[in-house]
Structure formats: C-alpha cells, structure tokens
Amino acid sequence: MKLNRRHVLMLSGAAAVTTLFSPAIKARAAAPFKQPDLPYAEDSLAPAISARTVGLHYGKHHAGYFKKLNTLVEKTPYADLSLEEVIIRANKDGDTAIFNNAAQAWNHNLYWQQFKGGPAAPKGEFLQAIESSFGGFEELKKKMTAEGDNVFGTGWVWLVKDGDKLSIAGMQDAGDPLADGKKALVGIDVWEHAYYLDYENRRPKHVTAVLSKLVNWEFAGEQFQE
C-alpha cells in the first residue's frame, strides 16, 4: 500500500504533527525539498559566529543534507510527505540515512531562523516557565551550555517544550526532539563544523556566545505560545 500523508497523520497523530511546528520553520512541501534562504547576510552573526563559518555551515553542510535527502527519497513513498512527516516516519521505521538527513535539514532550518532579528530577552509566560523550570534565564543558559559540553562527539543541545513543561535535551548526531513528540524551541548545533573555525575546541564558549548574543528569545517565546 502506498504510504501517503493521510496514513502518516493517522499513525503519528494529526494533533501532534500540527502543534509541534512553528509557521516560521514548517516545511510543508513534499520532495524535492528546498533549503530556505538564509534570513540575513552571512556576516550578520559575527563576531559570535564568523561569516566564514556561516558560509561553510549554511552553504556546504546544510545544503548537503537537503541534496542527500532528495536523492534518498526520490521515487519512494517519502517523496509525498512533508519534511516533518519524513522525520517522524523514518525514525519510526528505522530508516537511518533518511532520518539523519531529514532531521539535520530541519534542525538547521530552526537554527538559522532563531537568530533572525538578533538577541532579545524572554518575557511573559515564556519567562515564567523558564524561571519555574530552571530558576531563571541565566541559569537556563548555564545549564544549556553544560549540557552542550556533555554531548559526546557530534550533536545538538535543545530547549524543548514537553506538554506544559520546559526541559533541556542533549542529543547526539542528528538528534531531533520532533522524533520524541516534543517541540523544539531553541537548538544549538555542537557539531564541530558549527564552531571549530571560531572557537577551536572551546565548545562551551561557542554555546554561551550563541545563547547570549544571537538567539532571538522572542522567537522562541512565540513557539512556546503556540
């Protein structure tokens, strides 16, 4: 039987699929999947992230995930699904190569989008949730930095919404909260290509700089409210 969008929604839960994704980072269209444009100039994140790092990270690594994913899903049932549905289905079925490339494509979509507009402090109910969950905004940043340093090898550190609660998750390789039914609010890439040109082996300095100088926490708060 041909796997289509209706079948995936039935299997994974239409409500869960609908509520996990912010309009700013949804990728509804089926294959071939298209890498979103970088929402600012390559030098806009400097000095926290250099233009050279952005150029390589966005132009080579992120683009490469989309290219490989489109090759892998061509003429398969996955080609009829959205990017988010591919992640959920490939994880469920153990299609590792497809999951890795789809998850990395989506992870980076959020990664670049979360910096648009520059740093802004959390506020309102989102700030209250941060204070309740972590003891304050500065404590959240400290805990995310520590968790990012604890990720062995390559991976991501995420601030996620799980029901009405916030938590921090360190995940290896292409680890993606979507596959666990959780909503990603902020994601920091701790693969070496994200920071090594600028920070060498000083990963915690990279994570701290990104959290303090680049993340638009209003963007994260908007997703928290959805």
C-alpha positions, -999 to 999 in steps of 0.1 A, spaced: 0 0 0 13 34 -9 23 55 21 7 89 18 2 120 41 -31 107 54 -16 74 66 13 91 84 -10 115 101 -31 86 113 0 68 125 17 97 143 -13 116 154 -27 146 135 -28 168 166 8 161 175 20 168 140 0 201 138 12 215 171 49 207 170 59 231 143 61 269 142 49 285 110 83 301 107 101 267 104 75 244 88 84 227 56 51 216 43 60 209 7 69 174 -4 101 165 -22 122 178 -38 128 196 -5 143 231 -8 167 247 16 153 280 29 172 312 22 195 324 49 174 352 66 203 376 68 237 383 54 265 358 62 284 383 82 254 393 104 262 368 132 298 380 136 318 380 159 299 353 178 298 332 145 321 344 117 310 349 81 334 321 71 317 297 94 282 307 83 292 303 47 306 268 51 279 257 76 249 270 56 263 267 21 280 233 24 267 213 54 231 224 55 228 224 17 244 190 16 217 175 39 190 187 15 208 174 -15 214 140 0 178 138 14 163 145 -21 184 117 -36 174 92 -9 137 99 -11 133 101 -48 108 76 -61 99 64 -26 68 70 -5 87 96 15 87 119 -15 50 126 -9 55 137 27 65 170 43 99 173 59 84 169 94 65 138 84 96 123 69 114 127 102 87 111 122 81 82 98 118 75 91 125 74 129 96 50 134 106 27 106 144 28 114 153 44 80 185 58 95 200 75 65 167 93 56 161 103 92 196 117 96 194 139 66 158 150 71 164 158 107 196 177 100 179 197 73 151 206 97 174 212 127 193 237 107 161 254 94 153 263 130 190 270 138 193 298 113 157 312 118 162 315 156 189 342 151 167 364 129 162 398 145 191 394 169 191 388 207 161 395 227 152 385 263 124 361 270 93 376 286 57 369 297 46 333 302 77 321 285 100 338 310 78 325 338 82 290 325 120 294 323 121 307 359 99 278 371 119 252 352 154 264 357 155 291 383 160 320 359 172 329 325 209 330 334 205 295 349 189 282 317 219 294 297 243 279 321 225 246 320 223 245 282 260 253 280 268 225 304 246 200 285 261 211 252 295 202 266 282 169 278 272 158 243 298 132 233 311 138 198 286 155 175 251 166 182 227 192 195 215 208 227 178 217 227 154 237 248 122 218 244 85 221 253 70 188 265 34 194 273 34 224 297 70 219 308 104 230 296 134 208 296 169 207 281 180 177 259 214 169 247 212 147 216 239 130 195 243 133 158 210 143 141 190 140 173 157 158 169 130 164 196 103 160 169 110 123 168 102 121 205 70 141 202 84 172 218 85 208 205 119 224 198 122 260 209 159 266 207 186 244 192 223 248 194 245 229 170 275 213 187 289 196 156 325 208 151 316 225 118 294 249 137 322 263 159 357 250 152 369 277 129 359 303 155 365 286 188 386 256 180 379 230 208 363 255 232 327 243 226 312 258 258 324 293 247 306 288 214 273 277 231 275 306 256 281 331 229 252 319 208 228 318 237 238 352 249 244 372 217 225 356 189 193 337 199 162 358 195 143 346 226 111 364 214 111 339 185 114 310 210 86 326 231 63 327 201 68 290 196 62 284 232 29 301 230 16 280 200 
